[in-house]
Amino acid sequence: MDAGLSQHHSRHKTTKKQKQKKKQLILLTMKTLCLTLLLLSVYCCCDAMPAALQATAPGRCCFGFQTRSLPLRLVSGVVRTHSACLKPAFIVRTIRGRDLCYSQTSQWALDVYNRTTRPEGSGQ
């Protein structure tokens, strides 16, 4: 009878060990799942932030300026820099796609800007 009792007792120990391992595995799985969800939510938040910053940040600003004017045939467009830029300027795009900065005090850049933004024959 002692042999039968010790076999039953060793099965009980094995079952206890198996249950303990199962609990540890479940805890590890839960921790991994929680960490994964946390990282996923951080990624989603960080991924959305640059878009929000772009909506409020100025587009392009100028810090150095050209002083020589270009022939008008080389200009494809002119835009003003964003009002949040430290130095107000015009960005003149050439027909080759190059952007050049001119100070807003540049009479040439102001004339080109007015010429390209006002519709012809508007009387303004």
N, C-alpha and C positions, 0 to 999 in steps of 0.2 A: 504494500500500500504506500510505502514511503516513496517508491519510484513513481507511482501514478500521481501523487501529490506534488512531487517536485516538477514533473512534466507540466502539470496544470499551472503551477506557480511560474515556471519559465515562460509559458505562453502568455500569461497575464503580464509579465514584465515586457515581453516583446510587443504586445498590444499597447502597453503604456508608452513604450518608446516610439512606436509607430504613430500614435496619436500626438505625441509631443512633436515629432518631426512634421507631421501634417499641419499642426498649428503654426510651427515656425515657417513652413512653406507658405501658408495662407498670409501670415504677417508680412513676409518678404514680398509677396505678390501685391498686397495692399499698399505697402510702402512704395513699391515701384510704380504702381498705378497713380498714386498721389503725386509722386515726383514728376511723372510724365505729364499729368494734367497741369501741374504748376508751371512746368517749362513751356508747355503749349500755350497757356494763357499769357505768360510773359512774352513769348514770341509774338503772339497776336497783338498785344498792346504796343510792343516796340515797333512792330511793322506798321502800325497805324499812325504812330507819332510823326514820322517824317512827312507824311501827307498833310497832317494838320499843321506842321510847321511851315510847309511850303505855301499853304493857303494864306498865312499871315506874314510871312517874310517877304521883303522886297525881291523883285525878280533879279535884275542885274544892275549893278552899280558901277560907276566909273571912279577911278582914283588918279588916273593920269590922262592928260588931254592932248589931242592933236592941235596944232596951230595953223597948219597950211590947209587951204581949201582944196577941194577936189573938183574936177570938171563934172558938171551935172550929169553928163552921159554915163558916168561911172557909178552914180548913186542909184540904188534900187529901192531904198526906203529909209525913213528916219522915225525914231520913237524917242519919247522922253523917258528918262529913268524914273523909277518909282519915287514917290514923295518921301519915303522913309530913308532913302539914300542920303548919306552925309553931304555929298556934293551934287547939286542938281546938274544934269547934263543931258545931252542928246546922244543917242547911239545911232550912227550913220552906217547903214549896211551897203557895201559895195556890190556891184553886179557879180563879182567873184565870190560873194558870201562872206567877206571879211567885215567884222564890226569894228568901227573906229569911234572913240569917245571924243566929244567936243563939249566944252564948257557951255552952260546956258547963257553965258555972257558973249559967246561968239556970234557976231552978227551974221556971218555966213551960214552957220548951222541953224540959226533962227529963221533966216530967209528960206532955206531949203525945207525946213520943217513946215513952215507956213505954206509953202508952195505945194508940198506933197499931201498935206492934210486937209486943205480947203478945196472944195470942189470948184472946178473952173466955171466961171460965169456966175458965181454966187454973189459977186459984188462986195465981198469982204476983203 
